[in-house]
Amino acid sequence: MAEIGIMGGTFDPIHNGHLLLGRQAYLEYGLDQVWFMPSAVPPHKKDHIVTAGKDRIKMVSLAVEKYPYFLCSDFEMKRQGNTYTAETLRLLREQYPAHRFYFIIGADSLYQIENWYHPSKVMEQAVLLVANREYEQAPCPIKDQITYLQKQYGADIRILHCKEVDISSGELREMAMQGMELCQYIPKCVEDYIHFHKLYQNPCGYTHEHAYLPKDGGMLADHLTHGYKGGQDA
């Protein structure tokens, strides 16, 4: 049996915060691998231009290729329509019955999880690894929220102790549009890809041939903020 961490998100673009969180999950909980799984059409970005999947997959692949314990997965990209977390985990468990899955989320998602699609099924099918970050809108301490969810759903929830990275993908898109250097926040190979393909260049942050506007939901993206600055735009 393999212990597999799942990092879901739009990754538009992937940044060092995502990589640090994945690495912390791998180290702190002795995972065999962490799968970075870019979303197809995220439900929470329906009115929001998202860079084409092929570019986001390539950027993730470049970012993780030097880490033997990271994997870029196109599992979500191959699916059609709404690809909610509960369904994704069900399909993963069907396809990989010998694996145990650890779903990596931010502190904000822990407080919002009851608003997800079938939250009980999410918590039944995976261990939740939660980044222990400050969340300004938290109605109670994170330990109290964990205790509540454990009692209410029988959830297996564990804290990730990880350094916070004060950047969001939305901020990086804006920086790219303004011609600012991104190397402090993203791997050099990803920055080179962005420049070569002229991503995030127009006022919306995208070039026409590299973007699409989602019309319905998708992905593990009931949440996908991972506790980084920038709200729902991880």
C-alpha positions in Angstrom: 0.0 0.0 0.0 1.3 3.5 -0.9 0.6 6.6 1.1 -0.3 9.3 -1.5 -0.8 13.0 -0.9 -3.1 14.9 -3.2 -2.5 18.6 -4.0 -5.3 19.9 -6.1 -5.7 23.4 -7.6 -5.8 25.5 -10.7 -2.0 26.1 -10.5 -2.3 29.1 -12.6 0.6 29.3 -12.2 2.1 26.9 -9.7 4.4 28.6 -7.2 6.9 27.8 -4.4 4.2 27.8 -1.8 2.5 24.8 -3.4 5.8 23.0 -3.6 6.7 23.8 0.0 3.4 22.5 1.3 3.6 19.3 -0.8 7.2 18.7 0.5 6.1 19.3 4.1 3.3 16.8 3.7 5.7 14.3 2.3 8.3 14.7 5.1 6.0 15.2 8.1 3.7 12.3 7.4 6.1 9.9 5.6 4.2 9.9 2.3 5.4 7.8 -0.6 4.5 10.4 -3.2 2.6 13.7 -3.5 0.5 14.0 -6.7 -0.1 17.5 -8.0 -3.4 17.4 -9.8 -4.3 20.5 -11.9 -8.0 21.1 -12.2 -9.9 20.9 -15.5 -12.7 23.4 -14.9 -12.9 24.6 -11.3 -16.4 25.1 -9.9 -15.4 28.3 -8.0 -13.9 30.0 -11.0 -16.9 29.9 -13.4 -16.8 33.6 -14.2 -13.0 33.6 -14.4 -10.6 33.1 -17.3 -8.3 30.2 -16.6 -5.2 29.4 -18.6 -5.5 26.4 -20.9 -5.0 23.0 -19.3 -2.1 22.0 -21.4 -0.1 25.0 -20.2 -1.0 24.5 -16.6 -0.1 20.8 -16.8 3.3 21.7 -18.4 4.1 24.3 -15.8 3.3 21.8 -13.0 5.4 19.1 -14.7 8.4 21.4 -15.0 8.0 22.5 -11.4 8.0 19.0 -9.9 10.3 17.1 -12.2 13.4 17.4 -10.0 11.6 16.0 -7.0 11.5 12.2 -7.1 8.6 12.1 -4.6 6.4 14.5 -6.6 4.2 13.6 -9.6 2.2 15.7 -12.0 -1.1 13.9 -12.6 -3.6 14.6 -15.4 -6.3 12.6 -13.7 -8.6 15.7 -13.4 -7.8 17.0 -16.9 -9.1 13.8 -18.5 -12.5 14.2 -16.8 -15.5 16.1 -18.2 -17.8 18.5 -16.4 -17.9 19.1 -12.7 -15.1 17.2 -11.0 -15.7 17.7 -7.3 -13.4 16.5 -4.6 -15.8 13.8 -3.4 -16.1 12.3 -6.9 -12.4 12.6 -7.5 -11.5 10.7 -4.3 -14.1 8.0 -5.1 -12.6 7.5 -8.6 -9.0 7.5 -7.2 -9.9 4.9 -4.7 -11.6 2.7 -7.4 -8.6 3.0 -9.6 -6.0 2.6 -6.9 -7.6 0.4 -4.2 -4.3 -0.3 -2.5 -3.4 3.3 -1.9 -4.3 5.5 1.0 -4.9 9.1 0.1 -4.1 12.2 2.1 -5.9 15.4 0.9 -3.8 18.5 1.4 -5.8 21.7 2.1 -5.4 25.2 3.7 -6.8 26.3 7.0 -9.5 28.3 5.2 -10.8 25.2 3.5 -11.1 23.4 6.9 -13.6 26.0 8.0 -15.5 26.0 4.6 -15.5 22.2 4.1 -19.1 21.8 5.1 -20.1 23.9 2.1 -18.4 21.5 -0.3 -20.2 19.0 -2.5 -20.8 16.0 -0.2 -18.4 16.9 2.5 -19.0 13.8 4.5 -17.8 11.7 1.5 -14.6 13.8 1.3 -13.8 13.1 4.9 -14.7 9.4 4.6 -12.3 8.8 1.7 -9.2 10.6 2.7 -7.1 11.9 5.6 -7.1 15.7 5.6 -3.7 17.3 6.0 -4.3 21.0 6.9 -1.8 23.8 6.7 -1.6 25.4 10.1 -1.8 29.0 8.9 -3.6 32.1 10.2 -7.1 32.5 8.8 -8.5 35.9 9.6 -12.1 34.8 9.2 -11.8 31.8 11.4 -14.8 31.7 13.9 -12.8 29.5 16.3 -9.3 28.1 16.9 -8.2 25.5 14.3 -8.0 22.8 17.0 -11.6 23.4 17.9 -12.7 23.2 14.3 -10.8 19.9 13.9 -12.4 18.5 17.1 -15.9 19.5 15.7 -15.3 17.8 12.4 -13.9 14.7 14.0 -17.0 14.4 16.2 -19.5 15.3 13.5 -18.0 13.2 10.6 -15.4 10.9 12.1 -12.8 12.7 10.1 -9.1 12.0 10.3 -7.6 15.5 10.3 -3.9 16.2 10.9 -2.0 19.5 11.0 0.8 20.4 8.6 3.5 22.6 10.1 4.7 24.6 7.2 6.3 28.0 6.6 3.8 30.4 5.1 4.5 31.9 1.6 2.9 35.3 1.2 2.0 35.1 -2.5 -0.9 34.0 -4.6 -1.2 32.9 -8.2 -3.4 35.9 -8.9 -0.6 38.2 -7.7 1.9 36.3 -9.9 -0.3 36.8 -13.0 -0.5 40.5 -12.3 3.3 40.7 -11.8 3.8 38.8 -15.1 1.5 41.2 -16.9 3.6 44.1 -15.6 6.8 42.5 -16.7 8.1 42.0 -13.2 10.5 39.1 -12.3 8.8 36.1 -10.8 11.9 34.0 -9.9 11.6 34.7 -6.2 8.2 33.0 -6.1 8.2 30.3 -8.8 10.8 27.9 -10.2 13.0 29.3 -13.0 11.8 26.7 -15.4 8.2 27.9 -14.9 9.1 31.5 -15.3 10.9 30.7 -18.5 7.8 28.8 -19.8 5.6 31.8 -18.9 7.9 34.2 -20.8 8.4 31.9 -23.8 4.7 31.3 -24.3 3.7 34.9 -23.4 1.3 33.8 -20.7 -0.6 36.4 -18.6 0.2 39.3 -21.0 -3.1 41.0 -21.7 -5.1 43.1 -19.2 -7.1 40.0 -18.2 -3.8 38.3 -17.5 -3.9 35.8 -20.4 -3.1 35.5 -24.1 -6.1 34.4 -26.2 -4.7 31.2 -27.4 -3.7 30.1 -23.9 -6.9 30.7 -22.1 -10.5 29.6 -21.7 -13.5 30.8 -19.8 -15.1 28.0 -17.8 -18.9 27.7 -18.3 -19.5 25.1 -15.6 -17.8 23.5 -12.6 -14.8 21.3 -12.2 -12.0 19.8 -10.2 -11.0 19.3 -6.6 -11.7 23.0 -6.5 -14.5 23.2 -4.0 -11.7 25.0 -2.1 -8.1 24.7 -3.3 -6.6 27.7 -1.5 -4.1 25.8 0.5 -3.9 28.6 3.1 -1.9 31.0 0.9 -2.6 34.7 0.5 -5.0 35.4 -2.2 -8.3 33.9 -1.1 -9.6 31.3 -3.6 -6.9 31.9 -6.1 -4.2 29.6 -5.1 
